[in-house]
Amino acid sequence: MTWRDVLAGLRRAARSSEERAALLLRLGSERPEDAAPRAGFEARLRARLDDAVVETPSWTRELDPLVRPALALATIVVALCVSLYARSAAPPPDPVDLASLFEADPVLGSLLGTPEAR
């Protein structure tokens, strides 16, 4: 397959898509200037939409008063957790090396088994 074959295929595809676009324009363009919806269109549309409304099941209505406050509380808890994490993950204001942290932290010392922590 050469470049000429590829270009010929692309030209054929472009020509066929142009023909399809022209056909679609011809099909959709024939509309009189004074075209309007038939009488009663809005009433029929409203009736169809009213029939389409689905009543929510009763168990979702009963859970709704419980779910909304729970979501609000969960949002507050997530915001608190993010702020606490950001505060704890921030670097300390003064440089702390690992040795001074080991000496000053009794919990870390008890975990590692230093004699001073026991």
C-alpha angles and dihedrals in degrees: 000000000000133000089258091059091049092049091048090052091049091050091051091050092049091048092050093048090050090051091050091049091051091049092051091049091051092049095049100036101069102093127131118244094237094052114141137156115282120259113283094024094129093048091050091048093050091048091051092048092048090052091049094057108107119210112235115242116259095242091063091051090051094049095045096083089052098044099051096056090043091055091048091050092047090052091052092048092050091049091051092048092050092049092047091048091049090050094048094043093051114104114257116259093241122044111262122191124207095251094058090046089052092050096045100043113079093186093056090046093052091049093051093043104242114171094233092061095055 
